[in-house]
Amino acid sequence: MSSKKEDEIHSANFLAQLKKLDCSQASIEQLSFWCQFHAKKASVLTPIWTESLRNSSNNQNVLAHVYLASDVIQNSRKKNKGEEWMKSWKSVMENSVKFVWEKCKNEAKIRASVKRMMDVWEERRVFGSRVKPKTWIASSDDDAEEEDMQKTNKRKNEMDTVAASKKSTTSVSKKQKADTPPPPLRQSHDIKEMKANYLEGEDALLAEALHEMEKCERDLAEAEKVYEEDVSGDLLNLLDAGKANEPMENLYKTPTEQLTALQKCENAWAKKRAAVEKMFKANATLTKRLAILNKTCEEREKENKEREKWLSKSPTVAVQISTARMKASKRNAAYVATGGDDGKKNSEELDNREEFVIPEPVDMDKSDGEGEEGEEDPEEYEP
């Protein structure tokens, strides 16, 4: 298949998937996995992404386009899969984000999601230290934006009042669902779907172990952040010195403050311990899967050595097969030309037939009575 034809197929497939894209975790990560797999086609597929973004009439689908870009770029860099997508999107992302920001000017929740994404991009330097994504959505009309937010909050409060007066659990559940912010990207993979569509056997188990390890690392990072905030060095020193059971007037003004600090310290300590234990368990599972993978690689290496021997003999044998085939083709042509099995049968019959015997000549001039002695004349025909 030519490269141009292959690009057309990938572009059509990508556009079809973008039209079905939504903000759900499974939808974003499934297409993100596909994009990372086809990273070498990033320069060809990026214009398709831009075109789909600008032609979409669904604001949730527009937001999902930006979610997809964020997920692909960050995970490609995290897993060292190259920067093809980042380089391709870098030239078009600013205008694309501004387009989304303007298109969704009446969608406060979508704007809040976009703003949160820009904060993350700038903090993590997704497009490098010189790019400032926050400035892409900076508005000079801050008062108008604040007024819009006030109107939104007012409408929200009115909806809350109406829902409470109706006392409808169904309405409350719908409101809670509507107020739920979009799920953060890279929170978890849809492992079942990924295993069903892409992986199987030990490969699927290894992918699941890698996913669990990544999740444990994120949980541990969060636990350590809480630990650093809630567990002070001074409090640990008092605990080591055995003075934590006494009032700590030098650290806390009231017993309530002391109790609150100890409760936070206890919770942070337990959370970090659970996260560390869970990560150790995930690491053991991952190590086991990697050992199986290494063993499989060794077995495949042995098999490949045998295949290399076969491959070295392949050209010579291929020539021999080709020569034998050409000769067989000639014999077959001659066989068909002579009639095949029927021609062979006729040839054998000709070879086995008896030779034709020419009869003795008859003397037509011999007169009556000159025949052989004793032979009677034939009777004359009587009409």
C-alpha positions in Angstrom: 0.0 0.0 0.0 1.3 3.4 -0.9 2.2 6.0 1.8 -0.4 8.4 0.4 -3.2 5.8 0.4 -2.2 4.8 4.0 -2.4 8.5 5.1 -5.8 8.8 3.6 -7.1 5.7 5.5 -5.6 6.9 8.8 -7.1 10.4 8.3 -10.6 9.1 7.6 -10.4 6.8 10.6 -9.2 9.6 12.9 -11.9 12.0 11.7 -14.6 9.3 12.3 -13.4 8.7 15.8 -13.2 12.5 16.6 -16.8 12.9 15.6 -17.8 10.3 18.2 -15.4 11.7 20.9 -16.9 12.8 24.2 -15.5 13.9 27.6 -15.8 10.5 29.2 -12.6 8.9 30.5 -12.9 5.8 28.4 -13.5 7.7 25.2 -10.6 10.1 25.7 -8.1 7.4 26.7 -9.1 4.9 24.0 -8.5 7.5 21.2 -5.4 8.8 23.0 -3.9 5.2 23.0 -4.6 5.1 19.2 -2.9 8.5 18.7 0.2 7.5 20.6 0.4 4.3 18.6 0.3 6.3 15.3 2.6 9.1 16.6 4.6 9.0 13.3 1.5 10.3 11.5 1.1 13.3 13.8 2.0 15.9 11.1 -0.7 14.4 8.9 -3.4 13.9 11.5 -3.0 17.3 13.3 -4.8 19.2 10.5 -7.6 16.7 10.7 -7.9 17.4 14.4 -8.0 21.2 13.8 -10.6 20.8 11.1 -12.8 18.6 13.2 -12.5 21.0 16.2 -13.6 24.0 14.2 -16.5 22.2 12.4 -18.0 20.6 15.5 -21.3 22.0 16.6 -21.3 20.2 20.0 -19.4 22.2 22.7 -18.8 19.1 24.7 -17.2 17.5 21.7 -15.0 20.6 21.2 -13.8 20.4 24.8 -13.1 16.7 24.3 -10.7 17.6 21.4 -8.6 19.7 23.9 -8.8 16.9 26.5 -7.5 14.5 23.9 -4.6 16.8 22.9 -3.6 17.2 26.6 -3.7 13.5 27.3 -1.7 12.5 24.2 1.0 15.1 24.7 1.6 14.5 28.4 1.6 10.7 28.2 3.8 10.7 25.1 6.4 12.7 27.0 5.9 10.6 30.2 6.4 7.3 28.4 9.2 8.6 26.2 7.3 7.9 23.0 8.6 11.0 21.2 7.4 14.5 20.8 5.8 14.3 17.3 2.4 15.2 18.6 3.7 18.1 20.7 5.6 19.6 17.8 2.7 19.3 15.5 0.2 20.8 17.9 2.4 23.5 19.1 1.9 25.7 16.0 -1.9 25.4 16.1 -2.8 25.0 19.7 -2.9 28.7 20.7 -5.4 29.6 18.0 -7.4 26.4 18.7 -7.7 27.2 22.4 -8.7 30.8 21.7 -11.4 29.4 19.3 -12.7 27.1 22.0 -12.7 29.9 24.6 -14.7 32.2 22.3 -17.1 29.5 21.0 -18.0 28.5 24.6 -18.3 32.1 26.0 -21.8 31.2 27.3 -20.6 27.9 28.8 -19.1 28.7 32.3 -18.3 25.1 33.1 -16.5 24.4 29.8 -14.5 27.7 30.3 -13.6 26.6 33.8 -12.3 23.3 32.5 -10.3 25.0 29.8 -8.8 27.4 32.3 -7.9 24.6 34.6 -6.2 22.8 31.7 -4.2 26.0 30.8 -3.0 26.2 34.4 -1.8 22.6 34.3 -0.1 23.1 30.9 1.8 26.2 32.1 2.8 24.6 35.4 4.1 21.4 33.7 5.6 23.3 30.8 3.8 21.1 28.3 4.9 23.2 25.3 8.2 24.4 26.9 9.1 27.1 29.3 8.6 30.0 26.9 5.0 29.2 26.1 2.4 30.7 28.5 -0.9 29.0 27.9 -2.6 31.2 30.6 -2.2 34.2 28.4 -4.2 32.5 25.6 -7.4 32.9 27.4 -6.6 36.2 29.3 -9.6 38.5 29.0 -9.4 42.3 29.1 -13.0 42.5 30.0 -12.7 41.0 33.5 -15.8 42.9 34.8 -18.0 41.5 32.2 -16.8 38.0 32.9 -17.3 38.5 36.6 -20.9 39.7 35.9 -21.5 36.5 33.8 -20.3 34.4 36.7 -22.6 36.2 39.1 -25.6 35.6 36.8 -24.6 31.9 36.5 -24.4 31.5 40.3 -27.8 33.3 40.6 -29.4 30.9 38.2 -27.8 28.0 40.0 -29.2 29.2 43.4 -32.7 29.5 41.9 -32.5 26.0 40.5 -31.4 24.7 43.9 -34.5 26.4 45.5 -36.9 24.9 43.0 -35.4 21.5 43.4 -35.6 21.6 47.2 -39.2 22.7 47.1 -40.2 19.8 44.8 -38.5 17.3 47.1 -37.7 15.1 44.1 -34.8 12.7 44.5 -34.7 12.3 40.8 -34.3 16.1 40.3 -31.6 16.2 42.9 -29.6 13.4 41.4 -29.8 15.0 38.0 -28.6 18.3 39.4 -25.7 16.6 41.2 -24.8 14.9 38.0 -24.9 18.2 36.1 -22.7 19.9 38.7 -20.1 17.2 38.6 -16.9 18.5 36.9 -15.4 16.6 34.0 -13.2 13.7 35.1 -9.4 14.6 35.2 -7.4 13.0 32.4 -5.1 10.0 33.1 -7.0 9.1 36.2 -7.3 5.5 35.1 -7.3 3.4 32.0 -10.3 1.4 30.8 -8.2 -1.8 31.1 -11.0 -4.1 30.1 -11.7 -2.3 26.9 -8.0 -2.0 26.1 -7.4 -5.7 26.7 -10.4 -6.6 24.5 -9.3 -4.4 21.6 -5.5 -4.4 21.7 -3.9 -6.9 24.2 -4.2 -10.4 25.3 -2.5 -13.0 27.4 0.7 -12.0 29.3 0.8 -8.7 27.4 -2.6 -7.7 28.9 -1.5 -8.7 32.4 1.7 -6.6 32.0 -0.3 -3.6 30.8 -2.6 -4.0 33.8 0.4 -4.2 36.2 1.9 -1.1 34.6 -1.4 0.7 34.9 -1.7 -0.3 38.6 1.8 0.9 39.2 1.1 4.3 37.6 -2.0 4.7 39.7 -0.1 3.8 42.9 2.6 6.4 42.1 -0.1 9.1 41.7 -1.8 8.0 44.9 1.6 8.1 46.7 2.4 11.5 45.3 -0.9 12.8 46.6 -0.4 11.2 50.0 3.1 12.7 50.3 1.7 16.1 49.4 -0.9 15.8 52.2 1.9 14.5 54.5 4.1 17.5 53.9 1.2 19.9 54.6 -0.2 18.2 57.7 2.8 16.7 59.4 5.1 19.4 60.8 8.7 18.9 61.7 8.2 20.4 65.1 5.4 18.1 65.9 7.5 15.1 64.9 10.3 16.3 67.2 7.9 16.4 70.1 6.6 12.9 69.2 10.2 11.6 69.2 10.9 13.3 72.5 7.8 11.8 74.1 6.3 15.2 74.8 3.3 15.0 72.5 1.0 13.8 75.3 1.5 17.1 77.1 0.1 20.6 76.2 2.1 22.3 73.4 1.6 26.0 74.2 4.7 26.9 72.2 3.1 25.4 69.0 -0.7 25.7 69.5 -2.6 28.4 71.4 -5.5 26.1 72.4 -6.1 22.4 73.0 -8.5 22.5 70.0 -5.7 23.5 67.7 -3.5 20.8 69.2 -6.2 18.2 68.7 -6.8 19.2 65.1 -3.1 19.1 64.3 -2.7 15.6 65.8 -5.8 14.4 63.9 -4.4 15.7 60.6 -1.0 14.2 61.4 -2.6 10.8 62.1 -4.7 10.8 58.9 -1.8 11.9 56.7 0.5 9.3 58.3 -2.0 6.5 57.7 -2.7 7.6 54.2 0.9 7.7 53.3 1.5 4.3 54.9 -1.3 2.7 52.9 -0.1 4.3 49.7 3.5 3.0 50.2 2.3 -0.5 51.0 0.0 -0.6 48.0 2.8 0.7 45.8 5.2 -2.1 47.1 2.6 -4.7 46.3 2.1 -3.3 42.8 5.8 -3.2 42.3 6.1 -6.8 43.2 3.4 -7.7 40.7 5.1 -5.6 38.0 8.5 -7.2 38.7 6.9 -10.7 38.3 5.3 -9.7 35.0 8.6 -8.2 33.8 10.4 -11.5 34.7 7.9 -13.4 32.6 8.4 -10.9 29.8 12.2 -11.3 30.0 11.8 -15.1 29.9 9.5 -14.8 26.8 12.0 -12.6 25.1 14.8 -15.1 25.7 12.7 -17.9 24.2 11.8 -15.7 21.2 15.5 -14.9 20.8 16.3 -18.7 20.6 13.5 -19.1 18.1 14.7 -16.2 16.0 18.1 -17.8 15.7 16.5 -20.8 14.0 14.6 -18.4 11.8 17.8 -16.7 10.9 19.2 -20.0 9.7 16.1 -20.6 7.6 16.2 -17.1 6.3 19.8 -17.5 5.1 18.9 -20.5 3.0 15.7 -19.0 1.8 17.0 -17.3 -1.4 18.6 -20.5 -2.7 15.5 -22.6 -2.0 13.3 -20.0 -3.5 15.3 -20.2 -6.8 15.0 -24.0 -6.8 11.3 -23.8 -6.3 10.9 -21.2 -9.0 12.9 -23.3 -11.5 10.9 -26.5 -10.7 7.6 -24.5 -11.1 8.5 -23.2 -14.5 9.4 -26.6 -15.8 6.2 -28.1 -14.4 4.3 -25.2 -16.1 5.8 -26.2 -19.5 4.9 -29.9 -18.9 1.4 -29.0 -18.0 1.0 -26.8 -21.1 2.0 -29.7 -23.3 -0.3 -32.0 -21.4 -3.3 -29.7 -21.9 -2.5 -29.2 -25.6 -2.7 -33.0 -26.3 -6.1 -33.3 -24.7 -5.2 -34.3 -21.2 -6.4 -37.7 -20.1 -8.7 -38.2 -23.2 -5.8 -37.6 -25.5 -3.7 -40.2 -23.7 -6.5 -42.8 -24.0 -6.9 -42.2 -27.8 -3.2 -42.5 -28.3 -3.1 -45.9 -26.6 -6.1 -47.1 -28.7 -4.3 -46.1 -31.9 -1.2 -47.9 -30.8 -3.1 -51.2 -30.0 -5.4 -51.4 -33.0 -5.1 -54.3 -35.6 -3.6 -53.5 -39.0 -6.2 -53.1 -41.8 -6.2 -56.0 -44.3 -6.8 -55.2 -47.9 -9.3 -57.7 -49.5 -8.4 -59.8 -52.5 -9.4 -58.2 -55.9 -12.5 -59.5 -57.8 -12.2 -60.3 -61.5 -15.2 -58.4 -62.9 -14.5 -59.7 -66.5 -15.0 -63.4 -65.7 -17.9 -64.8 -67.8 -20.7 -67.0 -66.7 -19.7 -70.6 -66.4 -16.0 -69.8 -66.0 -16.3 -69.8 -62.3 -15.0 -72.4 -60.1 -16.0 -75.9 -60.8 -19.2 -77.0 -59.1 -20.3 -73.5 -58.4 -23.9 -72.8 -59.3 -25.0 -69.6 -61.0 -26.9 -67.2 -58.9 -30.6 -66.9 -59.4 -31.8 -64.0 -61.5 -33.8 -61.3 -60.0 -37.4 -61.5 -60.8 -39.4 -58.4 -60.3 
